[in-house]
Amino acid sequence: MSRPDKRDDRAHQRISKQLAAATEGFALPGTFLERSTRCNKAGCRCMADPPRLHGPYYQWTRKVDGKTKTTLLTPEQVERYRPWFDNAKTIRALTAELETLSHHRRLELNATRCYRGLIAS
Ligand SMILES: [Zn+2]
């Protein structure tokens, strides 16, 4: 069985490569939703049985200066930007993984230092 720090090194290399790949393209923050809606007007197709909803509408929601901002995108914009949303999501997931790995490494380093301290005293 390999030492834990070697495993961490391999995980770090993998994350680093995946981050490099994800940042080859652009990245847009926020969440992206596709939704269909009802206008609730009597006689409208969205109130029929079965209902035929309005849309789909493509909503992009993100924080701008601490405030939530929502923008509707056209189908063409959705097609163009979808990989950018995917890239940002991948980068966030990989960054979270790297942070967890870094905390793990920090705890190991602290434990090693304590152990060495005990031997030296
Ligand atoms: Zn309607």
Boltz pocket constraint, residues with backbone or C-beta under 6 A from the ligand:
constraints:
  - pocket:
      binder: B
      contacts: [[A, 37], [A, 38], [A, 39], [A, 40], [A, 41], [A, 44], [A, 45], [A, 46], [A, 47], [A, 52], [A, 54]]
      max_distance: 6.0
